[in-house]
Amino acid sequence: MPVTTAPDLLDEAFYADLDGMHETFAYLRATDPVYRDPVSGFVGVTRHADVIDVERRASVFVSSRGYRAVWSPAEDNMIAQDDPGHAEQRALVARRLTPRGVARDEARLRALIDELLDAVAGAGRMEVVDALAAQLPSRLTAELLGFPEDRWRDIKSWSERLMRLDSIPRDPSGRVMQGVISAIGEFQAYLDEAVPRFREAPDDSFISVWANAQVKGCPMSDHTIMNETGLFISGGAETTRTAIARGLRAFCDHPDQWERMAEDPATVPGAVEEVLRWVSPLNQMFRTAVTDDVIGGTPVQAGDRIALLYPSANRDEAVFDDPFRFDITRHPNHHVAFGFGPHVCVGQALARLELRLLFTEMSRRFTNLRVLSEPVIERNIFAGAVERFELGFDLR
Ligand code: HEM
């Protein structure tokens, strides 16, 4: 795709061509870093410092008027609100998701990773998404939320449908909208049965926490429980899936770095950060300006919708030395793959743990990773997810 000064931020094809996207972002960072998309009118923020500036100033650039390209005004989960409502709902689950809180998941995760790797080891090849990248986080998300683990394929499918929300304005067939509605209907059917059950017999799953929670002095409504559940289905599953699948693709090009992890597992945490920077699973979050203001020297107006372009910020030459080099020893590595500020990813410790345990165990057991067929990138505005990816490997 040729470099253009003004990519259409609702064009699925723009994000699916990863090289073209990065080429365009590099050009924008140098020439027009806070640019106006002429098709949608969105303001695209491409530089690392400006993304952080917008995220920090959360009372000027709010989330409550749309944190994604498409604004659903009735959405009332934590990410769709500003403080104090946001902070109150985040606090209900935040402690369980701290590094200390997720340490209790480690034994379970190790067992799950073993099971998934055992299942493919003999074949010397796998379709990464189904065998590993989608399955691991979907099963974990099911457990965390309070769904039976064997519903992981539903979690995967709901997550895929919810993540396409931003394509609704460009889909005259209505199929994307239908997908979102049917996903919500399907997990709502489970909530209808599970919420009363968790009120009778609470446990520590998130649906149970919400079923028994007070917000703004009242019991959390069924509507809010549905919205929080939807946020965690998409937030927990599709993102980590993208980091695993595209991270493994990067290691196919860098066998020396894969071997380095195997020889010295102490390098794995740094490798996880580099995979997150390199892949940047989410393409953007949105904010809305509530007053006229300035971002990186460029005026914006009250009502402007602001796109925080994470993949661009994570290749910003002003922050990262040689940003197009994949380097697991990169230090420092202040990427914004998890965002920044009050809405910074609440699940980041769990995502890091999943990736760390997976890369440690997989590099210990498998070598000579090779691409049997290139990853197919989903046509998706929000996430750079992979649909299919055939990977070959040898056992050590
Ligand atoms: C590699 C994996 C992941 C990536 C790249 C990722 C990325 C992000 C980003 C960019 C944000 C928005 C931050 C902002 O606006 O500044 C976010 C928020 C969020 N993420 Fe994640 N995420 C990942 C994994 C997870 C997991 C595993 C969970 C659930 C266990 C999760 C749950 C959430 C939630 C609930 C929010 C909203 C937080 C708030 O509004 O306060 N994410 N994530």
Residues whose N, C-alpha, C, O or C-beta is under 5 A from the ligand:
A	BS01	HEM	M78 I79 R90 G235 G236 T239 T240 A243 P281 L282 M285 V336 A337 F338 G339 F340 P342 H343 V344 C345 V346 G347 L350 A351
